[in-house]
């Protein structure tokens, strides 16, 4: 799990560094596929089945009001002021590594920058609660409190999840809920915590492609995700790129009290 997490994070980091105005999401996705080939791993997204539908891309690339599961296409050209959520999930030696980051394309509006910052902060506040004998609701409540107190909207249609040999395993990890509720965490569990946050309305709708979720009001949406291992006193973040000793150094930001 640690190796798969590090590989997924390294690919994500390199992809994010490639993003610039004028690129298509198809170009980014193809770069993701090439990086996976270079690392000798497979995409856990490409070929994923939901009913009769099969996901066609190596990565999920969601732009502006696209919440999650966006498909890389040649017609989607990034421009200055956009944001894009880059979601990389890979399979390595039978295990899954899964992580996501929403990044600016050039300079973005201050309120959108605030949305990204608050969403990432809520991820780390949730991770702080993912310790042995705490409950799922402790993570959920920490995320929800920070998001809603900042004036943003939690999406309830999609949740985090357990992870291991399969991309989606029990338990579900909602980004909303009450402290002290839900199943207890146990040391050694692997979970993905992933706040998905809209600027104003929590309502979503599905795009015609059958995969991409959209904010109904057309306003921006942010998505951050880490794979973590539950431990006694502090969760271990395993989606950390090569060249960084720990996530705290990589995401060196002061969290709110």
C-alpha positions as protocol buffer text, in pm:
chain_id: "A"
residue {
  index: 1
  type: UNK
  ca { x: 0 y: 0 z: 0 }
}
residue {
  index: 2
  type: UNK
  ca { x: 282 y: 243 z: 81 }
}
residue {
  index: 3
  type: UNK
  ca { x: 453 y: 178 z: -251 }
}
residue {
  index: 4
  type: UNK
  ca { x: 130 y: 212 z: -451 }
}
residue {
  index: 5
  type: UNK
  ca { x: 49 y: 532 z: -263 }
}
residue {
  index: 6
  type: UNK
  ca { x: 389 y: 686 z: -332 }
}
residue {
  index: 7
  type: UNK
  ca { x: 369 y: 598 z: -701 }
}
residue {
  index: 8
  type: UNK
  ca { x: 19 y: 743 z: -735 }
}
residue {
  index: 9
  type: UNK
  ca { x: 129 y: 1062 z: -558 }
}
residue {
  index: 10
  type: UNK
  ca { x: 440 y: 1099 z: -774 }
}
residue {
  index: 11
  type: UNK
  ca { x: 237 y: 1063 z: -1093 }
}
residue {
  index: 12
  type: UNK
  ca { x: -17 y: 1314 z: -962 }
}
residue {
  index: 13
  type: UNK
  ca { x: 257 y: 1561 z: -872 }
}
residue {
  index: 14
  type: UNK
  ca { x: 419 y: 1537 z: -1214 }
}
residue {
  index: 15
  type: UNK
  ca { x: 85 y: 1574 z: -1392 }
}
residue {
  index: 16
  type: UNK
  ca { x: -4 y: 1883 z: -1191 }
}
residue {
  index: 17
  type: UNK
  ca { x: 330 y: 2038 z: -1284 }
}
residue {
  index: 18
  type: UNK
  ca { x: 247 y: 1990 z: -1654 }
}
residue {
  index: 19
  type: UNK
  ca { x: -85 y: 2176 z: -1644 }
}
residue {
  index: 20
  type: UNK
  ca { x: -92 y: 2513 z: -1820 }
}
residue {
  index: 21
  type: UNK
  ca { x: -332 y: 2725 z: -2023 }
}
residue {
  index: 22
  type: UNK
  ca { x: -386 y: 2598 z: -2377 }
}
residue {
  index: 23
  type: UNK
  ca { x: -359 y: 2229 z: -2289 }
}
residue {
  index: 24
  type: UNK
  ca { x: -648 y: 1991 z: -2349 }
}
residue {
  index: 25
  type: UNK
  ca { x: -759 y: 1751 z: -2079 }
}
residue {
  index: 26
  type: UNK
  ca { x: -689 y: 1473 z: -2334 }
}
residue {
  index: 27
  type: UNK
  ca { x: -322 y: 1576 z: -2341 }
}
residue {
  index: 28
  type: UNK
  ca { x: -304 y: 1563 z: -1962 }
}
residue {
  index: 29
  type: UNK
  ca { x: -470 y: 1223 z: -1954 }
}
residue {
  index: 30
  type: UNK
  ca { x: -235 y: 1084 z: -2219 }
}
residue {
  index: 31
  type: UNK
  ca { x: 59 y: 1212 z: -2015 }
}
residue {
  index: 32
  type: UNK
  ca { x: -86 y: 1031 z: -1717 }
}
residue {
  index: 33
  type: UNK
  ca { x: -102 y: 709 z: -1916 }
}
residue {
  index: 34
  type: UNK
  ca { x: 260 y: 750 z: -2026 }
}
residue {
  index: 35
  type: UNK
  ca { x: 374 y: 812 z: -1668 }
}
residue {
  index: 36
  type: UNK
  ca { x: 192 y: 500 z: -1552 }
}
residue {
  index: 37
  type: UNK
  ca { x: 366 y: 303 z: -1826 }
}
residue {
  index: 38
  type: UNK
  ca { x: 703 y: 445 z: -1719 }
}
residue {
  index: 39
  type: UNK
  ca { x: 638 y: 338 z: -1359 }
}
residue {
  index: 40
  type: UNK
  ca { x: 517 y: -7 z: -1467 }
}
residue {
  index: 41
  type: UNK
  ca { x: 171 y: 37 z: -1314 }
}
residue {
  index: 42
  type: UNK
  ca { x: -186 y: 28 z: -1443 }
}
residue {
  index: 43
  type: UNK
  ca { x: -465 y: 284 z: -1416 }
}
residue {
  index: 44
  type: UNK
  ca { x: -739 y: 176 z: -1177 }
}
residue {
  index: 45
  type: UNK
  ca { x: -976 y: 416 z: -1358 }
}
residue {
  index: 46
  type: UNK
  ca { x: -942 y: 307 z: -1720 }
}
residue {
  index: 47
  type: UNK
  ca { x: -1180 y: 20 z: -1784 }
}
residue {
  index: 48
  type: UNK
  ca { x: -1367 y: 71 z: -1455 }
}
residue {
  index: 49
  type: UNK
  ca { x: -1722 y: -58 z: -1498 }
}
residue {
  index: 50
  type: UNK
  ca { x: -2044 y: 94 z: -1370 }
}
residue {
  index: 51
  type: UNK
  ca { x: -2337 y: -102 z: -1505 }
}
residue {
  index: 52
  type: UNK
  ca { x: -2296 y: -109 z: -1883 }
}
residue {
  index: 53
  type: UNK
  ca { x: -2060 y: 190 z: -1886 }
}
residue {
  index: 54
  type: UNK
  ca { x: -1679 y: 162 z: -1900 }
}
residue {
  index: 55
  type: UNK
  ca { x: -1460 y: 456 z: -1796 }
}
residue {
  index: 56
  type: UNK
  ca { x: -1236 y: 549 z: -2091 }
}
residue {
  index: 57
  type: UNK
  ca { x: -956 y: 759 z: -1937 }
}
residue {
  index: 58
  type: UNK
  ca { x: -637 y: 687 z: -1742 }
}
residue {
  index: 59
  type: UNK
  ca { x: -720 y: 967 z: -1495 }
}
residue {
  index: 60
  type: UNK
  ca { x: -1018 y: 1172 z: -1383 }
}
residue {
  index: 61
  type: UNK
  ca { x: -987 y: 1537 z: -1489 }
}
residue {
  index: 62
  type: UNK
  ca { x: -1265 y: 1768 z: -1371 }
}
residue {
  index: 63
  type: UNK
  ca { x: -1262 y: 2134 z: -1474 }
}
residue {
  index: 64
  type: UNK
  ca { x: -1434 y: 2426 z: -1295 }
}
residue {
  index: 65
  type: UNK
  ca { x: -1793 y: 2315 z: -1214 }
}
residue {
  index: 66
  type: UNK
  ca { x: -1712 y: 1951 z: -1290 }
}
residue {
  index: 67
  type: UNK
  ca { x: -1711 y: 1787 z: -950 }
}
residue {
  index: 68
  type: UNK
  ca { x: -1561 y: 1442 z: -1013 }
}
residue {
  index: 69
  type: UNK
  ca { x: -1499 y: 1176 z: -1278 }
}
residue {
  index: 70
  type: UNK
  ca { x: -1432 y: 1412 z: -1568 }
}
residue {
  index: 71
  type: UNK
  ca { x: -1303 y: 1247 z: -1886 }
}
residue {
  index: 72
  type: UNK
  ca { x: -1001 y: 1379 z: -2075 }
}
residue {
  index: 73
  type: UNK
  ca { x: -1112 y: 1500 z: -2419 }
}
residue {
  index: 74
  type: UNK
  ca { x: -941 y: 1693 z: -2700 }
}
residue {
  index: 75
  type: UNK
  ca { x: -1215 y: 1956 z: -2709 }
}
residue {
  index: 76
  type: UNK
  ca { x: -1170 y: 2062 z: -2344 }
}
residue {
  index: 77
  type: UNK
  ca { x: -900 y: 2331 z: -2358 }
}
residue {
  index: 78
  type: UNK
  ca { x: -780 y: 2485 z: -2033 }
}
residue {
  index: 79
  type: UNK
  ca { x: -760 y: 2861 z: -2007 }
}
residue {
  index: 80
  type: UNK
  ca { x: -619 y: 3112 z: -1760 }
}
residue {
  index: 81
  type: UNK
  ca { x: -839 y: 3129 z: -1452 }
}
residue {
  index: 82
  type: UNK
  ca { x: -971 y: 2773 z: -1471 }
}
residue {
  index: 83
  type: UNK
  ca { x: -927 y: 2515 z: -1198 }
}
residue {
  index: 84
  type: UNK
  ca { x: -881 y: 2144 z: -1259 }
}
residue {
  index: 85
  type: UNK
  ca { x: -912 y: 1847 z: -1025 }
}
residue {
  index: 86
  type: UNK
  ca { x: -651 y: 1586 z: -1116 }
}
residue {
  index: 87
  type: UNK
  ca { x: -743 y: 1245 z: -973 }
}
residue {
  index: 88
  type: UNK
  ca { x: -491 y: 962 z: -1008 }
}
residue {
  index: 89
  type: UNK
  ca { x: -564 y: 608 z: -895 }
}
residue {
  index: 90
  type: UNK
  ca { x: -330 y: 327 z: -991 }
}
residue {
  index: 91
  type: UNK
  ca { x: -285 y: -44 z: -929 }
}
residue {
  index: 92
  type: UNK
  ca { x: 64 y: -162 z: -835 }
}
residue {
  index: 93
  type: UNK
  ca { x: 153 y: -516 z: -729 }
}
residue {
  index: 94
  type: UNK
  ca { x: -214 y: -585 z: -658 }
}
residue {
  index: 95
  type: UNK
  ca { x: -275 y: -277 z: -442 }
}
residue {
  index: 96
  type: UNK
  ca { x: -440 y: 60 z: -506 }
}
residue {
  index: 97
  type: UNK
  ca { x: -296 y: 408 z: -467 }
}
residue {
  index: 98
  type: UNK
  ca { x: -554 y: 688 z: -493 }
}
residue {
  index: 99
  type: UNK
  ca { x: -519 y: 1066 z: -457 }
}
residue {
  index: 100
  type: UNK
  ca { x: -651 y: 1393 z: -599 }
}
residue {
  index: 101
  type: UNK
  ca { x: -567 y: 1761 z: -598 }
}
residue {
  index: 102
  type: UNK
  ca { x: -746 y: 2066 z: -738 }
}
residue {
  index: 103
  type: UNK
  ca { x: -505 y: 2318 z: -885 }
}
residue {
  index: 104
  type: UNK
  ca { x: -529 y: 2660 z: -1050 }
}
residue {
  index: 105
  type: UNK
  ca { x: -460 y: 2710 z: -1419 }
}
residue {
  index: 106
  type: UNK
  ca { x: -263 y: 3034 z: -1406 }
}
residue {
  index: 107
  type: UNK
  ca { x: -406 y: 3306 z: -1184 }
}
residue {
  index: 108
  type: UNK
  ca { x: -751 y: 3243 z: -1037 }
}
residue {
  index: 109
  type: UNK
  ca { x: -1010 y: 3458 z: -860 }
}
residue {
  index: 110
  type: UNK
  ca { x: -951 y: 3508 z: -486 }
}
residue {
  index: 111
  type: UNK
  ca { x: -1281 y: 3344 z: -387 }
}
residue {
  index: 112
  type: UNK
  ca { x: -1191 y: 3034 z: -589 }
}
residue {
  index: 113
  type: UNK
  ca { x: -846 y: 3027 z: -431 }
}
residue {
  index: 114
  type: UNK
  ca { x: -1021 y: 3037 z: -93 }
}
residue {
  index: 115
  type: UNK
  ca { x: -1242 y: 2742 z: -195 }
}
residue {
  index: 116
  type: UNK
  ca { x: -934 y: 2536 z: -279 }
}
residue {
  index: 117
  type: UNK
  ca { x: -758 y: 2625 z: 44 }
}
residue {
  index: 118
  type: UNK
  ca { x: -1056 y: 2548 z: 266 }
}
residue {
  index: 119
  type: UNK
  ca { x: -1121 y: 2217 z: 91 }
}
residue {
  index: 120
  type: UNK
  ca { x: -761 y: 2105 z: 137 }
}
residue {
  index: 121
  type: UNK
  ca { x: -764 y: 2218 z: 500 }
}
residue {
  index: 122
  type: UNK
  ca { x: -1079 y: 2013 z: 560 }
}
residue {
  index: 123
  type: UNK
  ca { x: -901 y: 1707 z: 423 }
}
residue {
  index: 124
  type: UNK
  ca { x: -622 y: 1740 z: 680 }
}
residue {
  index: 125
  type: UNK
  ca { x: -868 y: 1809 z: 960 }
}
residue {
  index: 126
  type: UNK
  ca { x: -1046 y: 1487 z: 865 }
}
residue {
  index: 127
  type: UNK
  ca { x: -719 y: 1295 z: 852 }
}
residue {
  index: 128
  type: UNK
  ca { x: -640 y: 1406 z: 1208 }
}
residue {
  index: 129
  type: UNK
  ca { x: -948 y: 1212 z: 1322 }
}
residue {
  index: 130
  type: UNK
  ca { x: -859 y: 887 z: 1140 }
}
residue {
  index: 131
  type: UNK
  ca { x: -698 y: 715 z: 1439 }
}
residue {
  index: 132
  type: UNK
  ca { x: -748 y: 384 z: 1617 }
}
residue {
  index: 133
  type: UNK
  ca { x: -1086 y: 358 z: 1796 }
}
residue {
  index: 134
  type: UNK
  ca { x: -1217 y: 687 z: 1662 }
}
residue {
  index: 135
  type: UNK
  ca { x: -1529 y: 658 z: 1448 }
}
residue {
  index: 136
  type: UNK
  ca { x: -1606 y: 737 z: 1086 }
}
residue {
  index: 137
  type: UNK
  ca { x: -1836 y: 1017 z: 1203 }
}
residue {
  index: 138
  type: UNK
  ca { x: -1542 y: 1192 z: 1369 }
}
residue {
  index: 139
  type: UNK
  ca { x: -1376 y: 1233 z: 1029 }
}
residue {
  index: 140
  type: UNK
  ca { x: -1705 y: 1331 z: 865 }
}
residue {
  index: 141
  type: UNK
  ca { x: -1792 y: 1595 z: 1124 }
}
residue {
  index: 142
  type: UNK
  ca { x: -1445 y: 1754 z: 1113 }
}
residue {
  index: 143
  type: UNK
  ca { x: -1467 y: 1795 z: 736 }
}
residue {
  index: 144
  type: UNK
  ca { x: -1826 y: 1923 z: 737 }
}
residue {
  index: 145
  type: UNK
  ca { x: -1771 y: 2175 z: 1016 }
}
residue {
  index: 146
  type: UNK
  ca { x: -1478 y: 2341 z: 842 }
}
residue {
  index: 147
  type: UNK
  ca { x: -1644 y: 2352 z: 500 }
}
residue {
  index: 148
  type: UNK
  ca { x: -1979 y: 2486 z: 615 }
}
residue {
  index: 149
  type: UNK
  ca { x: -1833 y: 2736 z: 861 }
}
residue {
  index: 150
  type: UNK
  ca { x: -1643 y: 2880 z: 564 }
}
residue {
  index: 151
  type: UNK
  ca { x: -1965 y: 2925 z: 367 }
}
residue {
  index: 152
  type: UNK
  ca { x: -1914 y: 2644 z: 116 }
}
residue {
  index: 153
  type: UNK
  ca { x: -2133 y: 2341 z: 37 }
}
residue {
  index: 154
  type: UNK
  ca { x: -2051 y: 1974 z: 104 }
}
residue {
  index: 155
  type: UNK
  ca { x: -2147 y: 1733 z: -173 }
}
residue {
  index: 156
  type: UNK
  ca { x: -2338 y: 1439 z: -30 }
}
residue {
  index: 157
  type: UNK
  ca { x: -2370 y: 1228 z: -346 }
}
residue {
  index: 158
  type: UNK
  ca { x: -2010 y: 1105 z: -331 }
}
residue {
  index: 159
  type: UNK
  ca { x: -1804 y: 989 z: -33 }
}
residue {
  index: 160
  type: UNK
  ca { x: -1461 y: 860 z: 62 }
}
residue {
  index: 161
  type: UNK
  ca { x: -1403 y: 488 z: 103 }
}
residue {
  index: 162
  type: UNK
  ca { x: -1191 y: 204 z: 223 }
}
residue {
  index: 163
  type: UNK
  ca { x: -920 y: 94 z: -18 }
}
residue {
  index: 164
  type: UNK
  ca { x: -678 y: -196 z: -61 }
}
residue {
  index: 165
  type: UNK
  ca { x: -683 y: -457 z: -333 }
}
residue {
  index: 166
  type: UNK
  ca { x: -998 y: -297 z: -475 }
}
residue {
  index: 167
  type: UNK
  ca { x: -1057 y: 68 z: -559 }
}
residue {
  index: 168
  type: UNK
  ca { x: -1371 y: 99 z: -347 }
}
residue {
  index: 169
  type: UNK
  ca { x: -1402 y: -102 z: -26 }
}
residue {
  index: 170
  type: UNK
  ca { x: -1588 y: -65 z: 303 }
}
residue {
  index: 171
  type: UNK
  ca { x: -1630 y: 148 z: 497 }
}
residue {
  index: 172
  type: UNK
  ca { x: -1776 y: 450 z: 324 }
}
residue {
  index: 173
  type: UNK
  ca { x: -1627 y: 776 z: 459 }
}
residue {
  index: 174
  type: UNK
  ca { x: -1883 y: 1056 z: 415 }
}
residue {
  index: 175
  type: UNK
  ca { x: -1779 y: 1420 z: 431 }
}
residue {
  index: 176
  type: UNK
  ca { x: -2081 y: 1494 z: 649 }
}
residue {
  index: 177
  type: UNK
  ca { x: -2206 y: 1343 z: 974 }
}
residue {
  index: 178
  type: UNK
  ca { x: -2194 y: 1349 z: 1353 }
}
residue {
  index: 179
  type: UNK
  ca { x: -1897 y: 1282 z: 1579 }
}
residue {
  index: 180
  type: UNK
  ca { x: -1914 y: 958 z: 1771 }
}
residue {
  index: 181
  type: UNK
  ca { x: -2122 y: 776 z: 1509 }
}
residue {
  index: 182
  type: UNK
  ca { x: -2037 y: 510 z: 1253 }
}
residue {
  index: 183
  type: UNK
  ca { x: -1798 y: 219 z: 1267 }
}
residue {
  index: 184
  type: UNK
  ca { x: -1477 y: 232 z: 1468 }
}
residue {
  index: 185
  type: UNK
  ca { x: -1143 y: 262 z: 1296 }
}
residue {
  index: 186
  type: UNK
  ca { x: -883 y: -5 z: 1366 }
}
residue {
  index: 187
  type: UNK
  ca { x: -507 y: 25 z: 1337 }
}
residue {
  index: 188
  type: UNK
  ca { x: -391 y: -87 z: 993 }
}
residue {
  index: 189
  type: UNK
  ca { x: -708 y: 6 z: 803 }
}
residue {
  index: 190
  type: UNK
  ca { x: -649 y: 186 z: 473 }
}
residue {
  index: 191
  type: UNK
  ca { x: -899 y: 456 z: 375 }
}
residue {
  index: 192
  type: UNK
  ca { x: -938 y: 738 z: 126 }
}
residue {
  index: 193
  type: UNK
  ca { x: -1062 y: 1068 z: 266 }
}
residue {
  index: 194
  type: UNK
  ca { x: -1176 y: 1301 z: -11 }
}
residue {
  index: 195
  type: UNK
  ca { x: -1376 y: 1619 z: 50 }
}
residue {
  index: 196
  type: UNK
  ca { x: -1572 y: 1731 z: -258 }
}
residue {
  index: 197
  type: UNK
  ca { x: -1695 y: 2085 z: -214 }
}
residue {
  index: 198
  type: UNK
  ca { x: -1907 y: 2323 z: -421 }
}
residue {
  index: 199
  type: UNK
  ca { x: -1888 y: 2701 z: -404 }
}
residue {
  index: 200
  type: UNK
  ca { x: -2257 y: 2751 z: -320 }
}
residue {
  index: 201
  type: UNK
  ca { x: -2511 y: 2475 z: -389 }
}
residue {
  index: 202
  type: UNK
  ca { x: -2448 y: 2111 z: -294 }
}
residue {
  index: 203
  type: UNK
  ca { x: -2670 y: 1995 z: -580 }
}
residue {
  index: 204
  type: UNK
  ca { x: -2518 y: 1807 z: -871 }
}
residue {
  index: 205
  type: UNK
  ca { x: -2632 y: 1666 z: -1204 }
}
residue {
  index: 206
  type: UNK
  ca { x: -2476 y: 1418 z: -1442 }
}
residue {
  index: 207
  type: UNK
  ca { x: -2327 y: 1521 z: -1776 }
}
residue {
  index: 208
  type: UNK
  ca { x: -2438 y: 1347 z: -2097 }
}
residue {
  index: 209
  type: UNK
  ca { x: -2123 y: 1128 z: -2089 }
}
residue {
  index: 210
  type: UNK
  ca { x: -2277 y: 944 z: -1793 }
}
residue {
  index: 211
  type: UNK
  ca { x: -1965 y: 986 z: -1577 }
}
residue {
  index: 212
  type: UNK
  ca { x: -1893 y: 1352 z: -1508 }
}
residue {
  index: 213
  type: UNK
  ca { x: -2077 y: 1507 z: -1212 }
}
residue {
  index: 214
  type: UNK
  ca { x: -2152 y: 1879 z: -1244 }
}
residue {
  index: 215
  type: UNK
  ca { x: -2243 y: 2151 z: -995 }
}
residue {
  index: 216
  type: UNK
  ca { x: -2595 y: 2249 z: -1102 }
}
residue {
  index: 217
  type: UNK
  ca { x: -2534 y: 2621 z: -1047 }
}
residue {
  index: 218
  type: UNK
  ca { x: -2229 y: 2621 z: -1274 }
}
residue {
  index: 219
  type: UNK
  ca { x: -1999 y: 2748 z: -999 }
}
residue {
  index: 220
  type: UNK
  ca { x: -1657 y: 2599 z: -920 }
}
residue {
  index: 221
  type: UNK
  ca { x: -1603 y: 2276 z: -728 }
}
residue {
  index: 222
  type: UNK
  ca { x: -1292 y: 2147 z: -548 }
}
residue {
  index: 223
  type: UNK
  ca { x: -1172 y: 1796 z: -463 }
}
residue {
  index: 224
  type: UNK
  ca { x: -874 y: 1683 z: -254 }
}
residue {
  index: 225
  type: UNK
  ca { x: -791 y: 1325 z: -156 }
}
residue {
  index: 226
  type: UNK
  ca { x: -529 y: 1122 z: 28 }
}
residue {
  index: 227
  type: UNK
  ca { x: -493 y: 753 z: 103 }
}
residue {
  index: 228
  type: UNK
  ca { x: -414 y: 708 z: 472 }
}
residue {
  index: 229
  type: UNK
  ca { x: -336 y: 422 z: 707 }
}
residue {
  index: 230
  type: UNK
  ca { x: -507 y: 432 z: 1046 }
}
residue {
  index: 231
  type: UNK
  ca { x: -263 y: 419 z: 1338 }
}
residue {
  index: 232
  type: UNK
  ca { x: -270 y: 459 z: 1717 }
}
residue {
  index: 233
  type: UNK
  ca { x: -202 y: 830 z: 1757 }
}
residue {
  index: 234
  type: UNK
  ca { x: -176 y: 975 z: 1407 }
}
residue {
  index: 235
  type: UNK
  ca { x: -288 y: 857 z: 1064 }
}
residue {
  index: 236
  type: UNK
  ca { x: -10 y: 787 z: 817 }
}
residue {
  index: 237
  type: UNK
  ca { x: -55 y: 962 z: 482 }
}
residue {
  index: 238
  type: UNK
  ca { x: 87 y: 729 z: 217 }
}
residue {
  index: 239
  type: UNK
  ca { x: 12 y: 930 z: -98 }
}
residue {
  index: 240
  type: UNK
  ca { x: 328 y: 1139 z: -76 }
}
residue {
  index: 241
  type: UNK
  ca { x: 541 y: 1200 z: -389 }
}
residue {
  index: 242
  type: UNK
  ca { x: 902 y: 1096 z: -433 }
}
residue {
  index: 243
  type: UNK
  ca { x: 1136 y: 1358 z: -293 }
}
residue {
  index: 244
  type: UNK
  ca { x: 924 y: 1436 z: 14 }
}
residue {
  index: 245
  type: UNK
  ca { x: 973 y: 1273 z: 352 }
}
residue {
  index: 246
  type: UNK
  ca { x: 619 y: 1327 z: 468 }
}
residue {
  index: 247
  type: UNK
  ca { x: 295 y: 1497 z: 368 }
}
residue {
  index: 248
  type: UNK
  ca { x: 336 y: 1761 z: 637 }
}
residue {
  index: 249
  type: UNK
  ca { x: 642 y: 1893 z: 456 }
}
residue {
  index: 250
  type: UNK
  ca { x: 483 y: 1863 z: 114 }
}
residue {
  index: 251
  type: UNK
  ca { x: 162 y: 2039 z: 220 }
}
residue {
  index: 252
  type: UNK
  ca { x: 323 y: 2274 z: 468 }
}
residue {
  index: 253
  type: UNK
  ca { x: 25 y: 2480 z: 576 }
}
residue {
  index: 254
  type: UNK
  ca { x: -99 y: 2584 z: 915 }
}
residue {
  index: 255
  type: UNK
  ca { x: -438 y: 2433 z: 983 }
}
residue {
  index: 256
  type: UNK
  ca { x: -705 y: 2633 z: 1163 }
}
residue {
  index: 257
  type: UNK
  ca { x: -761 y: 2556 z: 1529 }
}
